[in-house]
C-alpha cells in the first residue's frame, strides 16, 4: 500500500514537474512570442515613422516635382515662343539677306557702269570726278538760267521795240499822209541849235498863224516839230518843240517846213 502511495506520489510529482515544465516552456514560449511581438511592434513603429518621413519626403518631392514640372512646362512654352521668334527672325534675316544679295548685284552692276563711264579711272577717284561733274553741271545750269533770263529780257526788248516801231511807223505814216496832203511849204533859212529855234522863209502872207505847228523834214524824212514864236509878213521865228526831234537829228538851213495840220477848205 505504501508502495502504491509512493508510486502515486512519484507519478504526481512527475506529473506536476512535467506540467510545471510544460507550463514554463509555454510561458517562455509566450514570453518569447511577446518579446518578438514587442520587437515587431518597435520595428513596425520604426518602419511607420520611417514611412511617414518617407511619405513627407515623397510629398515634398512630389510638390517639388510639380513645381519643376510647372517650371519645365513654362520653360518649354517660352522655348516654343522663342523658337517662333527665332524662326521669324531667321525669316527676316533670310529676306534681308536676299535683299542684300540683290543690292550687291545692283552695286556690282553700277560699278561696272561707272567703270565704263570713267575708263582708266580708279574707283576711288570716281567720287571726285563725279563731284566735278556735279559742279560743272551746276555752273552750266546757272549759265543756262542766265541765258534764259537774258533771252527773256531780249524778247521783251524786241517786243517793245516792235511795238514802238509800229507806233512810230503809224506816226510816220500819218505824218507822210499829212505831208502828202499839205500844200504849205517853206524853207528853214536860219538855225540856232543853242537856243533851239529856227528862222523860216515864210510868214503871215503865206498863210501862217501864231498858233500854227510845223513839221520839219529832209528828203522826205520827218525830223521834228516847230511852234511859231514870232510871226512877220514874210518870215517867222519858230521854237523847236522839246522832245520832238528824232534821235541824232540836227536841224540845218535848207530843211523843209510844212504845216502839221492841213487847213480844211
Buried (B, 14 or more C-beta within 10 A) or exposed (E): EEEEEEEEEEEEEEEEEEEEEEEEEEEEEEEEEEEEEEEEEEEEEEEEEEEEEEEEEEEEEEEEEEEEEEEEEEEEEEEEEEEEEEEEEEEEEEEEEEEEEEEEEEEEEEEEEBBEEBEEEEEEEBEEBEEEEEEEEEEEEEEEEEEEEEEEEEEEEEEEEEEEEEEEEEEBEEBBEBBEEBEBEBEBBEBEEEEBBBBBBBBBEBEBEEEBBBBBBBEEEBBBBBBBEEBEEEBBBBBBBEEBBEEEBEBBEEBBBBBBEBEEE
